[in-house]
Amino acid sequence: MLDEDTRPPATADWRHDVYRVLKEHAVKHVVYVPDAGHSVAIELAEADNEMHSVVLTTEEEGIGYLAGAWLGGERGALLMQSSGVGNCLNTLALQACARFPLLMAVTMRGDWAEFNGWQTPMGRATDEALKLMGVMTWQADAPEDVAPLLHGAATMAFNGDAATAVLLGQRLIGEKKWVK
């Protein structure tokens, strides 16, 4: 667990920062729908004997799972893609009513240099949709922003029973190419 006033510095690879910050905040449950942008954090969580990683069928399952983890005295985080945010909108009412910590890391699609038009509508609406449901959001577009933003979001979630999300911009992940 982090000491007060501790702000984790960025490392050379933001993908490792996601896992490292979760670990520093005593996250014991990492729930996710498989996503290339989160692949390093997912692999590290799966290899960590102190973390329980759970593959979800759909993202909204993660909100209920994390509510249960918190009721059981443990912290968790939901890793998903921006398209999964649309699946969670109604389920975010659970957090709004029950006020448990909800930490989300969201890799963005439909953002900068998107090749798949189906990703664009939800990608463009992600930030506003989360905010409409009472979720505090921050966007990281540079590798050095990931660790401090995720640390701040985790602190606000776990110390204030808040819903928070760090949006990991597509510029971090890199341009995807359509392969024919």
BELVENDA-V79765 format. One record per residue. N is the residue number from 1. RES is the residue in one letter. SS is DSSP state (H for helix, E for strand, C for the rest). PSI is psi as a letter, one per 30 degrees, with the letter a starting at -180 (* if undefined). D_CENTER is the distance of its C-alpha to the mean C-alpha in Angstrom with 2 decimals. Layout:
<<N | RES | SS | PSI | D_CENTER> <N | RES | SS | PSI | D_CENTER>>
This chain:
<<1 | M | C | k | 18.62> <2 | L | C | k | 18.81> <3 | D | C | l | 22.07> <4 | E | C | k | 22.41> <5 | D | C | g | 22.24> <6 | T | C | k | 20.42> <7 | R | C | j | 18.30> <8 | P | C | k | 17.01> <9 | P | C | l | 18.41> <10 | A | C | l | 16.88> <11 | T | C | a | 18.14> <12 | A | C | f | 19.57> <13 | D | C | j | 16.56> <14 | W | H | f | 13.11> <15 | R | H | e | 11.83> <16 | H | H | e | 13.50> <17 | D | H | e | 12.21> <18 | V | H | e | 8.61> <19 | Y | H | e | 10.58> <20 | R | H | e | 13.20> <21 | V | H | e | 11.44> <22 | L | H | e | 9.97> <23 | K | H | e | 13.59> <24 | E | H | f | 15.15> <25 | H | C | g | 13.64> <26 | A | C | h | 15.16> <27 | V | E | k | 12.21> <28 | K | E | f | 14.31> <29 | H | E | k | 12.28> <30 | V | E | j | 9.50> <31 | V | E | k | 9.47> <32 | Y | E | l | 8.90> <33 | V | C | k | 11.10> <34 | P | C | k | 12.46> <35 | D | C | k | 11.38> <36 | A | H | e | 13.32> <37 | G | H | e | 10.81> <38 | H | H | g | 8.88> <39 | S | H | e | 12.41> <40 | V | H | e | 13.25> <41 | A | H | e | 10.51> <42 | I | H | e | 11.35> <43 | E | H | e | 15.00> <44 | L | H | e | 15.00> <45 | A | H | e | 13.49> <46 | E | H | e | 16.08> <47 | A | H | f | 18.76> <48 | D | C | j | 18.13> <49 | N | C | f | 20.63> <50 | E | C | f | 19.03> <51 | M | C | k | 15.72> <52 | H | E | j | 15.74> <53 | S | E | k | 13.62> <54 | V | E | k | 13.98> <55 | V | E | k | 14.09> <56 | L | C | l | 13.87> <57 | T | C | e | 16.42> <58 | T | C | l | 14.37> <59 | E | C | e | 10.97> <60 | E | H | f | 12.78> <61 | E | H | e | 14.10> <62 | G | H | e | 10.92> <63 | I | H | e | 11.53> <64 | G | H | e | 15.06> <65 | Y | H | e | 14.37> <66 | L | H | e | 12.33> <67 | A | H | e | 15.19> <68 | G | H | e | 17.61> <69 | A | H | e | 16.15> <70 | W | H | e | 16.41> <71 | L | H | f | 19.91> <72 | G | C | g | 20.72> <73 | G | C | g | 19.96> <74 | E | C | l | 16.84> <75 | R | E | l | 13.29> <76 | G | E | l | 10.23> <77 | A | E | k | 6.47> <78 | L | E | k | 5.15> <79 | L | E | k | 4.15> <80 | M | E | l | 6.04> <81 | Q | E | l | 8.36> <82 | S | H | e | 9.69> <83 | S | H | f | 12.59> <84 | G | H | f | 10.85> <85 | V | H | e | 10.25> <86 | G | H | e | 14.04> <87 | N | H | f | 14.31> <88 | C | H | f | 12.58> <89 | L | C | e | 14.70> <90 | N | C | e | 17.53> <91 | T | C | f | 15.66> <92 | L | H | f | 13.95> <93 | A | H | e | 17.60> <94 | L | H | e | 17.35> <95 | Q | H | e | 15.18> <96 | A | H | e | 17.44> <97 | C | H | e | 20.48> <98 | A | H | f | 19.66> <99 | R | C | h | 17.74> <100 | F | C | l | 15.63> <101 | P | C | k | 12.61> <102 | L | E | j | 9.31> <103 | L | E | k | 6.19> <104 | M | E | k | 2.95> <105 | A | E | k | 1.28> <106 | V | E | j | 4.40> <107 | T | E | k | 7.49> <108 | M | C | k | 10.44> <109 | R | C | l | 13.64> <110 | G | C | g | 16.81> <111 | D | C | a | 16.49> <112 | W | C | k | 18.90> <113 | A | C | h | 21.25> <114 | E | C | k | 19.97> <115 | F | C | f | 22.65> <116 | N | C | j | 21.69> <117 | G | H | f | 22.79> <118 | W | H | f | 21.18> <119 | Q | H | f | 17.70> <120 | T | H | e | 18.97> <121 | P | H | e | 19.42> <122 | M | H | e | 15.92> <123 | G | H | e | 14.53> <124 | R | H | f | 17.00> <125 | A | H | f | 16.30> <126 | T | H | e | 12.51> <127 | D | H | e | 12.70> <128 | E | H | e | 15.89> <129 | A | H | e | 15.02> <130 | L | H | e | 12.15> <131 | K | H | e | 14.65> <132 | L | H | f | 17.40> <133 | M | C | g | 15.74> <134 | G | C | g | 15.53> <135 | V | C | k | 11.90> <136 | M | E | k | 12.03> <137 | T | E | l | 10.33> <138 | W | E | k | 10.85> <139 | Q | E | k | 11.10> <140 | A | E | k | 11.59> <141 | D | C | f | 14.37> <142 | A | C | k | 16.03> <143 | P | H | e | 15.21> <144 | E | H | f | 16.59> <145 | D | H | f | 14.17> <146 | V | H | e | 10.95> <147 | A | H | e | 12.15> <148 | P | H | e | 13.71> <149 | L | H | e | 11.11> <150 | L | H | e | 8.43> <151 | H | H | e | 11.59> <152 | G | H | e | 12.64> <153 | A | H | e | 9.64> <154 | A | H | e | 9.94> <155 | T | H | e | 13.65> <156 | M | H | e | 13.72> <157 | A | H | e | 11.78> <158 | F | H | f | 13.86> <159 | N | H | f | 17.02> <160 | G | H | g | 17.17> <161 | D | C | h | 15.85> <162 | A | C | l | 13.71> <163 | A | E | k | 10.82> <164 | T | E | l | 8.48> <165 | A | E | k | 5.83> <166 | V | E | k | 5.94> <167 | L | E | j | 7.27> <168 | L | E | j | 8.31> <169 | G | C | l | 11.83> <170 | Q | H | f | 14.00> <171 | R | H | f | 16.40> <172 | L | H | e | 14.23> <173 | I | H | e | 14.11> <174 | G | C | l | 17.72> <175 | E | C | k | 19.93> <176 | K | C | k | 20.12> <177 | K | C | k | 23.70> <178 | W | C | k | 25.26> <179 | V | C | k | 27.26> <180 | K | C | * | 30.40>>
